[in-house]
Amino acid sequence: MSTSTYEVTGMTCEHCVASVTEEVAEIPGVTDVAVDLASGGLRISSTQPIPDETVRGAVEEAGYRLA
Amino acid sequence: MSTSTYEVTGMTCEHCVASVTEEVAEIPGVTDVAVDLASGGLRISSTQPIPDETVRGAVEEAGYRLA
């Protein structure tokens, strides 16, 4: 079990939160995703460590950026 | 053929624009919907005039308000 945190920039509303959550949740091995709109916080729980670049790719796929 | 314009408040991103567009497009008789994020402008084309309250209901259903 692994948990890691990131900061996402560019989210302005709960639709943005939903988009990021959806993309990150599709990463194989991810078991839980929590996104906080106010802080930009993204917390990912997974069965094994997820490479940062994989997370970055998912966030950018959703249309946002990692800080 | 009828065209009317409104101002929507509370939209912060293109996801919001999509939500408003989708709800308004479902009003019977509506043939075209244009929403501008920057100004909040909502322009509706329809086969017959749409009551303001119907438009207000659709916008509020999407989670926003008419100015």
Backbone of each chain as nested JSON, in Angstrom:
{
  "chains": [
    {"id": "A", "residues": [
      {"number": 1, "name": "MET", "atoms": {"N": [0.852, -1.204, 0.0], "CA": [0.0, 0.0, 0.0], "C": [0.878, 1.241, 0.0]}},
      {"number": 2, "name": "SER", "atoms": {"N": [0.541, 2.196, -0.827], "CA": [1.355, 3.406, -0.969], "C": [0.43, 4.618, -1.041]}},
      {"number": 3, "name": "THR", "atoms": {"N": [0.856, 5.725, -0.428], "CA": [0.082, 6.961, -0.519], "C": [1.029, 8.089, -0.906]}},
      {"number": 4, "name": "SER", "atoms": {"N": [0.624, 8.911, -1.861], "CA": [1.469, 10.047, -2.221], "C": [0.596, 11.271, -2.457]}},
      {"number": 5, "name": "THR", "atoms": {"N": [1.193, 12.437, -2.295], "CA": [0.433, 13.679, -2.446], "C": [1.107, 14.597, -3.452]}},
      {"number": 6, "name": "TYR", "atoms": {"N": [0.274, 15.373, -4.126], "CA": [0.725, 16.315, -5.159], "C": [-0.096, 17.586, -5.027]}},
      {"number": 7, "name": "GLU", "atoms": {"N": [0.329, 18.614, -5.767], "CA": [-0.493, 19.821, -5.844], "C": [-0.858, 20.066, -7.305]}},
      {"number": 8, "name": "VAL", "atoms": {"N": [-2.136, 20.242, -7.548], "CA": [-2.651, 20.466, -8.899], "C": [-3.021, 21.942, -9.038]}},
      {"number": 9, "name": "THR", "atoms": {"N": [-2.628, 22.546, -10.162], "CA": [-3.005, 23.943, -10.399], "C": [-4.014, 24.037, -11.537]}},
      {"number": 10, "name": "GLY", "atoms": {"N": [-4.84, 25.063, -11.474], "CA": [-5.758, 25.352, -12.57], "C": [-7.188, 24.901, -12.348]}},
      {"number": 11, "name": "MET", "atoms": {"N": [-7.447, 24.179, -11.251], "CA": [-8.822, 23.736, -11.001], "C": [-9.628, 24.913, -10.434]}},
      {"number": 12, "name": "THR", "atoms": {"N": [-10.806, 25.131, -11.004], "CA": [-11.618, 26.274, -10.559], "C": [-12.964, 25.881, -9.976]}},
      {"number": 13, "name": "CYS", "atoms": {"N": [-13.379, 24.644, -10.17], "CA": [-14.698, 24.257, -9.66], "C": [-14.759, 22.754, -9.455]}},
      {"number": 14, "name": "GLU", "atoms": {"N": [-15.87, 22.297, -8.936], "CA": [-15.997, 20.864, -8.637], "C": [-16.016, 19.992, -9.89]}},
      {"number": 15, "name": "HIS", "atoms": {"N": [-16.354, 20.598, -11.051], "CA": [-16.247, 19.82, -12.286], "C": [-14.785, 19.488, -12.564]}},
      {"number": 16, "name": "CYS", "atoms": {"N": [-13.91, 20.467, -12.281], "CA": [-12.468, 20.247, -12.481], "C": [-11.987, 19.142, -11.544]}},
      {"number": 17, "name": "VAL", "atoms": {"N": [-12.435, 19.199, -10.304], "CA": [-12.085, 18.167, -9.318], "C": [-12.512, 16.791, -9.83]}},
      {"number": 18, "name": "ALA", "atoms": {"N": [-13.709, 16.722, -10.382], "CA": [-14.231, 15.445, -10.888], "C": [-13.393, 14.936, -12.054]}},
      {"number": 19, "name": "SER", "atoms": {"N": [-12.959, 15.841, -12.928], "CA": [-12.145, 15.427, -14.081], "C": [-10.813, 14.854, -13.643]}},
      {"number": 20, "name": "VAL", "atoms": {"N": [-10.155, 15.541, -12.698], "CA": [-8.86, 15.061, -12.204], "C": [-9.043, 13.717, -11.494]}},
      {"number": 21, "name": "THR", "atoms": {"N": [-10.052, 13.641, -10.648], "CA": [-10.308, 12.404, -9.904], "C": [-10.496, 11.226, -10.864]}},
      {"number": 22, "name": "GLU", "atoms": {"N": [-11.295, 11.466, -11.901], "CA": [-11.6, 10.407, -12.863], "C": [-10.342, 9.915, -13.592]}},
      {"number": 23, "name": "GLU", "atoms": {"N": [-9.532, 10.862, -14.055], "CA": [-8.325, 10.461, -14.803], "C": [-7.344, 9.717, -13.91]}},
      {"number": 24, "name": "VAL", "atoms": {"N": [-7.126, 10.228, -12.697], "CA": [-6.152, 9.602, -11.797], "C": [-6.645, 8.215, -11.361]}},
      {"number": 25, "name": "ALA", "atoms": {"N": [-7.957, 8.098, -11.158], "CA": [-8.517, 6.82, -10.713], "C": [-8.317, 5.719, -11.754]}},
      {"number": 26, "name": "GLU", "atoms": {"N": [-8.112, 6.115, -13.016], "CA": [-7.92, 5.122, -14.086], "C": [-6.515, 4.539, -14.121]}},
      {"number": 27, "name": "ILE", "atoms": {"N": [-5.581, 5.128, -13.364], "CA": [-4.208, 4.6, -13.337], "C": [-4.244, 3.216, -12.669]}},
      {"number": 28, "name": "PRO", "atoms": {"N": [-3.678, 2.208, -13.325], "CA": [-3.689, 0.86, -12.738], "C": [-3.031, 0.845, -11.353]}},
      {"number": 29, "name": "GLY", "atoms": {"N": [-3.679, 0.221, -10.394], "CA": [-3.145, 0.11, -9.043], "C": [-3.676, 1.151, -8.08]}},
      {"number": 30, "name": "VAL", "atoms": {"N": [-4.3, 2.203, -8.618], "CA": [-4.837, 3.254, -7.745], "C": [-6.103, 2.743, -7.069]}},
      {"number": 31, "name": "THR", "atoms": {"N": [-6.157, 2.888, -5.755], "CA": [-7.315, 2.386, -4.998], "C": [-8.172, 3.514, -4.43]}},
      {"number": 32, "name": "ASP", "atoms": {"N": [-7.578, 4.732, -4.295], "CA": [-8.363, 5.852, -3.785], "C": [-7.732, 7.155, -4.25]}},
      {"number": 33, "name": "VAL", "atoms": {"N": [-8.592, 8.133, -4.555], "CA": [-8.122, 9.45, -4.991], "C": [-8.911, 10.499, -4.226]}},
      {"number": 34, "name": "ALA", "atoms": {"N": [-8.204, 11.467, -3.64], "CA": [-8.879, 12.571, -2.961], "C": [-8.313, 13.872, -3.507]}},
      {"number": 35, "name": "VAL", "atoms": {"N": [-9.198, 14.749, -3.959], "CA": [-8.774, 16.048, -4.513], "C": [-9.475, 17.149, -3.737]}},
      {"number": 36, "name": "ASP", "atoms": {"N": [-8.704, 18.153, -3.323], "CA": [-9.278, 19.296, -2.609], "C": [-9.181, 20.539, -3.487]}},
      {"number": 37, "name": "LEU", "atoms": {"N": [-10.341, 21.071, -3.823], "CA": [-10.376, 22.213, -4.739], "C": [-9.631, 23.421, -4.171]}},
      {"number": 38, "name": "ALA", "atoms": {"N": [-9.867, 23.757, -2.926], "CA": [-9.316, 24.983, -2.345], "C": [-7.785, 24.983, -2.338]}},
      {"number": 39, "name": "SER", "atoms": {"N": [-7.2, 23.859, -1.954], "CA": [-5.736, 23.8, -1.839], "C": [-5.066, 23.237, -3.085]}},
      {"number": 40, "name": "GLY", "atoms": {"N": [-5.849, 22.57, -3.945], "CA": [-5.253, 21.888, -5.093], "C": [-4.651, 20.545, -4.724]}},
      {"number": 41, "name": "GLY", "atoms": {"N": [-4.84, 20.143, -3.468], "CA": [-4.229, 18.895, -3.006], "C": [-4.792, 17.66, -3.688]}},
      {"number": 42, "name": "LEU", "atoms": {"N": [-3.889, 16.763, -4.061], "CA": [-4.265, 15.491, -4.677], "C": [-3.58, 14.381, -3.891]}},
      {"number": 43, "name": "ARG", "atoms": {"N": [-4.365, 13.493, -3.295], "CA": [-3.79, 12.382, -2.526], "C": [-4.187, 11.074, -3.193]}},
      {"number": 44, "name": "ILE", "atoms": {"N": [-3.207, 10.274, -3.466], "CA": [-3.435, 9.029, -4.186], "C": [-3.016, 7.845, -3.325]}},
      {"number": 45, "name": "SER", "atoms": {"N": [-3.92, 6.906, -3.158], "CA": [-3.581, 5.642, -2.499], "C": [-3.509, 4.578, -3.58]}},
      {"number": 46, "name": "SER", "atoms": {"N": [-2.521, 3.692, -3.464], "CA": [-2.347, 2.691, -4.511], "C": [-1.717, 1.43, -3.94]}},
      {"number": 47, "name": "THR", "atoms": {"N": [-1.88, 0.358, -4.668], "CA": [-1.363, -0.933, -4.213], "C": [0.162, -0.963, -4.278]}},
      {"number": 48, "name": "GLN", "atoms": {"N": [0.728, -0.126, -5.166], "CA": [2.185, -0.014, -5.259], "C": [2.498, 1.439, -5.62]}},
      {"number": 49, "name": "PRO", "atoms": {"N": [3.736, 1.902, -5.436], "CA": [4.062, 3.294, -5.77], "C": [3.797, 3.582, -7.251]}},
      {"number": 50, "name": "ILE", "atoms": {"N": [3.182, 4.752, -7.534], "CA": [2.9, 5.163, -8.916], "C": [3.986, 6.179, -9.325]}},
      {"number": 51, "name": "PRO", "atoms": {"N": [4.63, 5.987, -10.472], "CA": [5.647, 6.964, -10.892], "C": [5.033, 8.366, -11.034]}},
      {"number": 52, "name": "ASP", "atoms": {"N": [5.787, 9.376, -10.596], "CA": [5.304, 10.759, -10.696], "C": [4.869, 11.11, -12.121]}},
      {"number": 53, "name": "GLU", "atoms": {"N": [5.618, 10.603, -13.093], "CA": [5.296, 10.965, -14.48], "C": [3.948, 10.397, -14.921]}},
      {"number": 54, "name": "THR", "atoms": {"N": [3.572, 9.273, -14.323], "CA": [2.262, 8.691, -14.641], "C": [1.155, 9.577, -14.079]}},
      {"number": 55, "name": "VAL", "atoms": {"N": [1.384, 10.069, -12.858], "CA": [0.406, 10.97, -12.239], "C": [0.324, 12.266, -13.041]}},
      {"number": 56, "name": "ARG", "atoms": {"N": [1.491, 12.791, -13.389], "CA": [1.518, 14.036, -14.173], "C": [0.745, 13.854, -15.482]}},
      {"number": 57, "name": "GLY", "atoms": {"N": [0.943, 12.725, -16.133], "CA": [0.249, 12.461, -17.394], "C": [-1.261, 12.449, -17.226]}},
      {"number": 58, "name": "ALA", "atoms": {"N": [-1.733, 11.848, -16.146], "CA": [-3.177, 11.77, -15.906], "C": [-3.751, 13.162, -15.617]}},
      {"number": 59, "name": "VAL", "atoms": {"N": [-3.024, 13.934, -14.82], "CA": [-3.49, 15.286, -14.476], "C": [-3.537, 16.156, -15.73]}},
      {"number": 60, "name": "GLU", "atoms": {"N": [-2.518, 16.032, -16.57], "CA": [-2.485, 16.835, -17.803], "C": [-3.535, 16.357, -18.791]}},
      {"number": 61, "name": "GLU", "atoms": {"N": [-3.803, 15.075, -18.794], "CA": [-4.872, 14.537, -19.646], "C": [-6.216, 15.177, -19.266]}},
      {"number": 62, "name": "ALA", "atoms": {"N": [-6.391, 15.424, -17.974], "CA": [-7.622, 16.058, -17.497], "C": [-7.656, 17.551, -17.813]}},
      {"number": 63, "name": "GLY", "atoms": {"N": [-6.494, 18.114, -18.175], "CA": [-6.453, 19.524, -18.558], "C": [-5.826, 20.439, -17.512]}},
      {"number": 64, "name": "TYR", "atoms": {"N": [-5.121, 19.864, -16.544], "CA": [-4.531, 20.657, -15.457], "C": [-3.049, 20.334, -15.338]}},
      {"number": 65, "name": "ARG", "atoms": {"N": [-2.388, 20.936, -14.324], "CA": [-0.944, 20.753, -14.181], "C": [-0.588, 20.428, -12.745]}},
      {"number": 66, "name": "LEU", "atoms": {"N": [0.51, 19.71, -12.595], "CA": [1.077, 19.564, -11.256], "C": [1.932, 20.79, -10.973]}},
      {"number": 67, "name": "ALA", "atoms": {"N": [1.876, 21.276, -9.726], "CA": [2.681, 22.449, -9.351], "C": [4.148, 22.04, -9.305]}}
    ]},
    {"id": "B", "residues": [
      {"number": 1, "name": "MET", "atoms": {"N": [-39.255, 31.475, -35.182], "CA": [-37.861, 31.48, -34.695], "C": [-37.697, 32.608, -33.693]}},
      {"number": 2, "name": "SER", "atoms": {"N": [-37.057, 32.321, -32.586], "CA": [-36.914, 33.298, -31.516], "C": [-35.498, 33.219, -30.955]}},
      {"number": 3, "name": "THR", "atoms": {"N": [-34.941, 34.375, -30.606], "CA": [-33.624, 34.392, -29.966], "C": [-33.697, 35.257, -28.725]}},
      {"number": 4, "name": "SER", "atoms": {"N": [-33.161, 34.788, -27.619], "CA": [-33.144, 35.611, -26.415], "C": [-31.809, 35.457, -25.715]}},
      {"number": 5, "name": "THR", "atoms": {"N": [-31.454, 36.484, -24.927], "CA": [-30.159, 36.453, -24.257], "C": [-30.334, 36.681, -22.759]}},
      {"number": 6, "name": "TYR", "atoms": {"N": [-29.454, 36.071, -21.992], "CA": [-29.461, 36.143, -20.53], "C": [-28.029, 36.27, -20.046]}},
      {"number": 7, "name": "GLU", "atoms": {"N": [-27.882, 36.539, -18.753], "CA": [-26.545, 36.502, -18.156], "C": [-26.547, 35.484, -17.02]}},
      {"number": 8, "name": "VAL", "atoms": {"N": [-25.588, 34.58, -17.077], "CA": [-25.46, 33.522, -16.077], "C": [-24.297, 33.862, -15.146]}},
      {"number": 9, "name": "THR", "atoms": {"N": [-24.511, 33.697, -13.849], "CA": [-23.423, 33.937, -12.896], "C": [-22.962, 32.62, -12.269]}},
      {"number": 10, "name": "GLY", "atoms": {"N": [-21.686, 32.588, -11.883], "CA": [-21.163, 31.451, -11.149], "C": [-20.345, 30.471, -11.975]}},
      {"number": 11, "name": "MET", "atoms": {"N": [-20.326, 30.653, -13.294], "CA": [-19.542, 29.731, -14.121], "C": [-18.058, 30.09, -14.012]}},
      {"number": 12, "name": "THR", "atoms": {"N": [-17.215, 29.088, -13.776], "CA": [-15.784, 29.358, -13.596], "C": [-14.906, 28.673, -14.631]}},
      {"number": 13, "name": "CYS", "atoms": {"N": [-15.438, 27.715, -15.376], "CA": [-14.586, 27.0, -16.343], "C": [-15.452, 26.43, -17.447]}},
      {"number": 14, "name": "GLU", "atoms": {"N": [-14.794, 25.817, -18.416], "CA": [-15.526, 25.297, -19.573], "C": [-16.425, 24.108, -19.216]}},
      {"number": 15, "name": "HIS", "atoms": {"N": [-16.121, 23.455, -18.08], "CA": [-17.041, 22.405, -17.64], "C": [-18.379, 23.019, -17.247]}},
      {"number": 16, "name": "CYS", "atoms": {"N": [-18.314, 24.192, -16.61], "CA": [-19.541, 24.886, -16.218], "C": [-20.337, 25.273, -17.465]}},
      {"number": 17, "name": "VAL", "atoms": {"N": [-19.626, 25.789, -18.456], "CA": [-20.261, 26.163, -19.722], "C": [-20.97, 24.947, -20.322]}},
      {"number": 18, "name": "ALA", "atoms": {"N": [-20.299, 23.807, -20.287], "CA": [-20.881, 22.59, -20.853], "C": [-22.144, 22.172, -20.096]}},
      {"number": 19, "name": "SER", "atoms": {"N": [-22.128, 22.317, -18.767], "CA": [-23.297, 21.94, -17.963], "C": [-24.501, 22.814, -18.289]}},
      {"number": 20, "name": "VAL", "atoms": {"N": [-24.271, 24.12, -18.384], "CA": [-25.367, 25.043, -18.698], "C": [-25.895, 24.765, -20.104]}},
      {"number": 21, "name": "THR", "atoms": {"N": [-24.966, 24.603, -21.042], "CA": [-25.359, 24.343, -22.43], "C": [-26.237, 23.099, -22.517]}},
      {"number": 22, "name": "GLU", "atoms": {"N": [-25.815, 22.056, -21.822], "CA": [-26.531, 20.782, -21.862], "C": [-27.951, 20.905, -21.307]}},
      {"number": 23, "name": "GLU", "atoms": {"N": [-28.075, 21.581, -20.16], "CA": [-29.405, 21.709, -19.546], "C": [-30.333, 22.559, -20.408]}},
      {"number": 24, "name": "VAL", "atoms": {"N": [-29.82, 23.674, -20.913], "CA": [-30.67, 24.575, -21.71], "C": [-31.059, 23.9, -23.027]}},
      {"number": 25, "name": "ALA", "atoms": {"N": [-30.142, 23.13, -23.593], "CA": [-30.427, 22.465, -24.872], "C": [-31.561, 21.458, -24.743]}},
      {"number": 26, "name": "GLU", "atoms": {"N": [-31.818, 20.992, -23.521], "CA": [-32.886, 20.002, -23.313], "C": [-34.29, 20.62, -23.279]}},
      {"number": 27, "name": "ILE", "atoms": {"N": [-34.358, 21.96, -23.219], "CA": [-35.681, 22.606, -23.212], "C": [-36.345, 22.376, -24.576]}},
      {"number": 28, "name": "PRO", "atoms": {"N": [-37.572, 21.879, -24.575], "CA": [-38.251, 21.624, -25.855], "C": [-38.348, 22.899, -26.701]}},
      {"number": 29, "name": "GLY", "atoms": {"N": [-38.001, 22.792, -27.966], "CA": [-38.083, 23.924, -28.881], "C": [-36.76, 24.645, -29.073]}},
      {"number": 30, "name": "VAL", "atoms": {"N": [-35.802, 24.402, -28.19], "CA": [-34.501, 25.068, -28.313], "C": [-33.718, 24.433, -29.465]}},
      {"number": 31, "name": "THR", "atoms": {"N": [-33.213, 25.293, -30.349], "CA": [-32.485, 24.795, -31.519], "C": [-30.995, 25.102, -31.46]}},
      {"number": 32, "name": "ASP", "atoms": {"N": [-30.61, 26.105, -30.64], "CA": [-29.192, 26.43, -30.518], "C": [-28.939, 27.128, -29.181]}},
      {"number": 33, "name": "VAL", "atoms": {"N": [-27.801, 26.84, -28.577], "CA": [-27.417, 27.455, -27.306], "C": [-25.967, 27.902, -27.424]}},
      {"number": 34, "name": "ALA", "atoms": {"N": [-25.695, 29.157, -27.055], "CA": [-24.314, 29.644, -27.046], "C": [-24.05, 30.253, -25.678]}},
      {"number": 35, "name": "VAL", "atoms": {"N": [-22.988, 29.798, -25.026], "CA": [-22.63, 30.299, -23.699], "C": [-21.206, 30.835, -23.755]}},
      {"number": 36, "name": "ASP", "atoms": {"N": [-21.003, 32.04, -23.231], "CA": [-19.666, 32.635, -23.193], "C": [-19.197, 32.707, -21.746]}},
      {"number": 37, "name": "LEU", "atoms": {"N": [-18.103, 32.008, -21.466], "CA": [-17.623, 31.929, -20.081], "C": [-17.227, 33.293, -19.535]}},
      {"number": 38, "name": "ALA", "atoms": {"N": [-16.485, 34.065, -20.316], "CA": [-15.938, 35.33, -19.817], "C": [-17.039, 36.313, -19.417]}},
      {"number": 39, "name": "SER", "atoms": {"N": [-18.065, 36.42, -20.241], "CA": [-19.126, 37.402, -19.981], "C": [-20.315, 36.811, -19.238]}},
      {"number": 40, "name": "GLY", "atoms": {"N": [-20.422, 35.484, -19.232], "CA": [-21.607, 34.841, -18.678], "C": [-22.786, 34.864, -19.631]}},
      {"number": 41, "name": "GLY", "atoms": {"N": [-22.548, 35.337, -20.838], "CA": [-23.642, 35.456, -21.801], "C": [-24.209, 34.11, -22.225]}},
      {"number": 42, "name": "LEU", "atoms": {"N": [-25.543, 34.058, -22.277], "CA": [-26.256, 32.853, -22.718], "C": [-27.219, 33.283, -23.816]}},
      {"number": 43, "name": "ARG", "atoms": {"N": [-27.049, 32.743, -25.023], "CA": [-27.949, 33.085, -26.123], "C": [-28.67, 31.823, -26.562]}},
      {"number": 44, "name": "ILE", "atoms": {"N": [-29.993, 31.933, -26.603], "CA": [-30.826, 30.777, -26.913], "C": [-31.629, 31.045, -28.18]}},
      {"number": 45, "name": "SER", "atoms": {"N": [-31.529, 30.139, -29.135], "CA": [-32.39, 30.19, -30.315], "C": [-33.423, 29.084, -30.172]}},
      {"number": 46, "name": "SER", "atoms": {"N": [-34.667, 29.411, -30.539], "CA": [-35.727, 28.419, -30.357], "C": [-36.818, 28.609, -31.401]}},
      {"number": 47, "name": "THR", "atoms": {"N": [-37.592, 27.553, -31.581], "CA": [-38.659, 27.598, -32.583], "C": [-39.795, 28.5, -32.145]}},
      {"number": 48, "name": "GLN", "atoms": {"N": [-39.92, 28.697, -30.823], "CA": [-40.918, 29.63, -30.301], "C": [-40.319, 30.258, -29.042]}},
      {"number": 49, "name": "PRO", "atoms": {"N": [-40.873, 31.388, -28.571], "CA": [-40.31, 32.023, -27.372], "C": [-40.348, 31.059, -26.18]}},
      {"number": 50, "name": "ILE", "atoms": {"N": [-39.259, 31.031, -25.401], "CA": [-39.175, 30.184, -24.203], "C": [-39.427, 31.077, -22.989]}},
      {"number": 51, "name": "PRO", "atoms": {"N": [-40.338, 30.702, -22.087], "CA": [-40.572, 31.534, -20.89], "C": [-39.282, 31.686, -20.075]}},
      {"number": 52, "name": "ASP", "atoms": {"N": [-39.053, 32.898, -19.571], "CA": [-37.859, 33.159, -18.756], "C": [-37.733, 32.158, -17.614]}},
      {"number": 53, "name": "GLU", "atoms": {"N": [-38.856, 31.804, -17.01], "CA": [-38.796, 30.895, -15.859], "C": [-38.315, 29.499, -16.238]}},
      {"number": 54, "name": "THR", "atoms": {"N": [-38.589, 29.128, -17.483], "CA": [-38.104, 27.833, -17.964], "C": [-36.587, 27.865, -18.115]}},
      {"number": 55, "name": "VAL", "atoms": {"N": [-36.098, 28.989, -18.637], "CA": [-34.647, 29.148, -18.792], "C": [-33.988, 29.183, -17.414]}},
      {"number": 56, "name": "ARG", "atoms": {"N": [-34.598, 29.954, -16.515], "CA": [-34.05, 30.042, -15.154], "C": [-33.977, 28.649, -14.51]}},
      {"number": 57, "name": "GLY", "atoms": {"N": [-35.017, 27.87, -14.695], "CA": [-35.049, 26.525, -14.121], "C": [-33.922, 25.649, -14.651]}},
      {"number": 58, "name": "ALA", "atoms": {"N": [-33.665, 25.746, -15.952], "CA": [-32.602, 24.931, -16.555], "C": [-31.233, 25.358, -16.041]}},
      {"number": 59, "name": "VAL", "atoms": {"N": [-31.033, 26.677, -15.947], "CA": [-29.74, 27.199, -15.477], "C": [-29.513, 26.786, -14.021]}},
      {"number": 60, "name": "GLU", "atoms": {"N": [-30.556, 26.86, -13.217], "CA": [-30.421, 26.482, -11.801], "C": [-30.243, 24.967, -11.654]}},
      {"number": 61, "name": "GLU", "atoms": {"N": [-30.863, 24.23, -12.537], "CA": [-30.672, 22.769, -12.528], "C": [-29.197, 22.43, -12.766]}},
      {"number": 62, "name": "ALA", "atoms": {"N": [-28.557, 23.23, -13.601], "CA": [-27.124, 23.022, -13.89], "C": [-26.252, 23.467, -12.719]}},
      {"number": 63, "name": "GLY", "atoms": {"N": [-26.829, 24.241, -11.799], "CA": [-26.076, 24.664, -10.621], "C": [-25.646, 26.127, -10.64]}},
      {"number": 64, "name": "TYR", "atoms": {"N": [-26.254, 26.931, -11.52], "CA": [-25.873, 28.341, -11.663], "C": [-27.108, 29.227, -11.565]}},
      {"number": 65, "name": "ARG", "atoms": {"N": [-26.903, 30.531, -11.731], "CA": [-28.015, 31.473, -11.578], "C": [-28.06, 32.449, -12.734]}},
      {"number": 66, "name": "LEU", "atoms": {"N": [-29.257, 32.93, -13.002], "CA": [-29.384, 34.057, -13.93], "C": [-29.136, 35.338, -13.147]}},
      {"number": 67, "name": "ALA", "atoms": {"N": [-28.426, 36.274, -13.752], "CA": [-28.149, 37.553, -13.082], "C": [-29.454, 38.342, -12.985]}}
    ]}
  ]
}
